[in-house]
Amino acid sequence: METPAPPTVTYWAISLFSSRTFWVNSAALVVAILSATDVLTIIPPRQLPTITAIVAALNIWLRTVTVRPVALIAPGTTQPVQVARIDPPAPPVVTD
């Protein structure tokens, strides 16, 4: 007997290139490349911890405000995406 597929929810994905999180992470990649010791160091090493902390804080903030999935589609377009529905966890069995 086959188990039924989990119920799904349809979300509308935006373009990856319209995602703020994508661009912040792209900027973090550029910072990492510019600060690599194998290439000419453009970012001074003493500023790197501050820049890394700022990028991390931006990523945390973006994850709290981002609710839409992304897809590799043209900017300005949307695409339906089926996402498995997640039920809330069961209440704890242990009591005080």
C-alpha positions as CSV (number, residue, x, y, z in Angstrom):
1,M,0.0,0.0,0.0
2,E,1.4,3.4,-1.0
3,T,1.5,6.2,1.4
4,P,-0.2,9.3,0.3
5,A,1.9,12.3,-0.7
6,P,2.1,15.0,1.9
7,P,-0.3,17.9,1.5
8,T,1.3,20.8,-0.2
9,V,0.9,24.6,-0.3
10,T,1.5,26.7,-3.4
11,Y,3.8,29.7,-3.0
12,W,4.9,32.1,-5.7
13,A,8.6,32.2,-6.1
14,I,10.3,35.4,-7.1
15,S,13.5,35.6,-9.2
16,L,16.7,34.8,-7.5
17,F,18.1,38.1,-8.9
18,S,15.2,40.0,-7.1
19,S,16.2,38.5,-3.8
20,R,17.8,40.9,-1.2
21,T,19.4,37.9,0.5
22,F,21.1,36.8,-2.8
23,W,22.6,40.3,-3.2
24,V,23.8,40.5,0.4
25,N,25.4,37.1,0.0
26,S,26.9,38.1,-3.3
27,A,28.4,41.1,-1.6
28,A,29.8,38.9,1.2
29,L,31.4,36.7,-1.5
30,V,33.1,39.8,-3.1
31,V,34.3,40.9,0.4
32,A,35.8,37.4,0.9
33,I,37.5,37.4,-2.5
34,L,38.9,40.9,-2.0
35,S,40.3,40.0,1.4
36,A,41.9,36.7,0.4
37,T,45.6,36.6,1.0
38,D,46.2,34.7,-2.2
39,V,45.3,37.8,-4.2
40,L,46.1,41.4,-3.7
41,T,44.4,42.3,-0.4
42,I,42.1,45.3,-1.0
43,I,40.3,45.2,2.3
44,P,42.6,45.9,5.3
45,P,42.6,42.9,7.7
46,R,41.7,45.1,10.7
47,Q,38.4,46.0,9.0
48,L,37.5,42.5,8.0
49,P,35.9,41.4,11.4
50,T,33.6,44.5,11.3
51,I,32.6,43.9,7.7
52,T,31.9,40.2,8.5
53,A,29.8,41.1,11.5
54,I,27.8,43.6,9.4
55,V,27.2,41.0,6.7
56,A,26.1,38.4,9.3
57,A,23.7,40.8,10.9
58,L,22.2,41.7,7.6
59,N,21.8,38.0,6.7
60,I,20.0,37.3,10.0
61,W,17.7,40.3,9.5
62,L,16.9,39.3,5.9
63,R,16.1,35.7,7.0
64,T,13.5,37.1,9.5
65,V,11.8,39.3,6.8
66,T,12.1,36.9,3.9
67,V,9.1,34.6,3.4
68,R,9.0,33.9,-0.3
69,P,11.0,31.2,-2.1
70,V,13.3,32.0,-5.0
71,A,13.8,30.4,-8.4
72,L,16.2,30.8,-11.2
73,I,13.8,32.8,-13.4
74,A,13.9,36.1,-15.2
75,P,13.7,39.2,-12.8
76,G,10.3,40.6,-12.4
77,T,8.5,37.3,-13.0
78,T,7.0,34.7,-10.6
79,Q,6.6,31.0,-10.7
80,P,4.3,28.7,-8.7
81,V,6.2,26.3,-6.3
82,Q,4.7,23.4,-4.4
83,V,6.0,23.3,-0.9
84,A,5.2,20.5,1.6
85,R,2.9,21.7,4.4
86,I,4.5,21.6,7.8
87,D,2.2,21.0,10.7
88,P,3.0,22.4,14.1
89,P,4.9,20.1,16.5
90,A,3.0,18.0,19.0
91,P,2.7,19.5,22.5
92,P,5.2,18.1,25.0
93,V,4.2,15.0,26.9
94,V,6.3,15.7,30.0
95,T,4.7,17.8,32.7
96,D,6.2,19.5,35.7
